[in-house]
Each structure stands twice: as structure tokens, then as C-alpha cells.
Amino acid sequence: MSEDKCLLCDADLQGEPIPKKSRDKGYYGDKTHFSRRIGISDPRLDRIVEWLCPDCGGRWNRGDTE
């Protein structure tokens, strides 16, 4: 499952490019662009459990894209 597309409306969730100077410092691993996906966390679990699409407002379980 691609993390660059919304599972519900198929919107492109690839964000702006990460500045090269930040990529060179290793802050983002091998990523080249930010993501537009919004993480919904569960404070009891202390982790992201769902994703939110900024275009359609749809939510899906984090496990659906891993």
C-alpha cells in the first residue's frame, strides 16, 4: 500500500520537498519529500494509530499502510 495516496479519495499525499541541507544531515533517512498525512495518536499507547487525509477528512488505521 502506498503511503503517498489516500486510501479513500486517492489524493496525492506527497508534500513539499525536504530541503537538501536537512536531508544531508540525515534527519529524514532516505525520504525526499514531506508527507501530507496527519497522524492521529492514542496517548495511552503513545503512538500513531490512524492516518487522516487533509483533503477528504477520511481516516484509516495505521496498520492498513504497513
C-alpha positions in Angstrom: 0.0 0.0 0.0 1.4 3.4 -1.0 1.8 6.0 1.7 1.6 8.7 -0.9 -2.1 8.2 -1.7 -5.2 8.5 0.4 -6.9 5.1 0.7 -10.3 6.7 0.5 -10.2 9.6 -2.1 -6.8 8.7 -3.8 -5.5 12.2 -3.2 -1.7 12.6 -3.5 -0.3 12.9 0.0 3.3 13.7 -1.0 4.2 17.1 0.4 6.8 19.6 -0.4 10.4 18.6 -1.0 12.6 18.4 2.1 15.5 20.9 1.8 18.7 19.3 0.7 20.7 20.7 3.7 18.2 18.9 6.1 18.4 15.6 4.1 22.2 15.8 4.1 22.2 15.9 7.9 20.3 12.6 7.9 17.3 13.9 9.8 14.8 12.2 7.3 16.5 9.0 6.4 16.2 8.4 2.6 13.0 10.5 2.3 13.0 13.3 -0.2 9.5 14.9 0.5 7.4 15.7 3.5 4.1 13.8 3.9 0.7 15.5 4.0 -0.8 12.6 6.0 -1.8 13.6 9.5 -1.1 11.2 12.3 -3.8 10.6 14.9 -2.2 9.3 18.1 -3.5 7.4 21.1 -2.0 8.8 24.3 -2.5 5.6 26.1 -0.4 3.7 23.5 1.9 6.6 22.9 1.9 6.1 19.1 0.1 6.9 15.9 -2.9 4.6 15.4 -4.7 6.3 12.5 -4.0 8.5 9.5 -6.1 11.5 8.4 -6.4 12.8 4.8 -6.2 16.6 4.8 -8.3 16.6 1.6 -11.3 14.4 2.3 -11.0 14.1 6.1 -11.1 10.3 5.8 -9.3 8.3 8.4 -7.8 4.8 8.2 -5.9 2.5 10.6 -2.1 2.9 10.5 -1.8 -0.9 10.0 -3.5 -0.6 6.7 -0.4 1.0 5.1 2.4 -1.0 6.7 
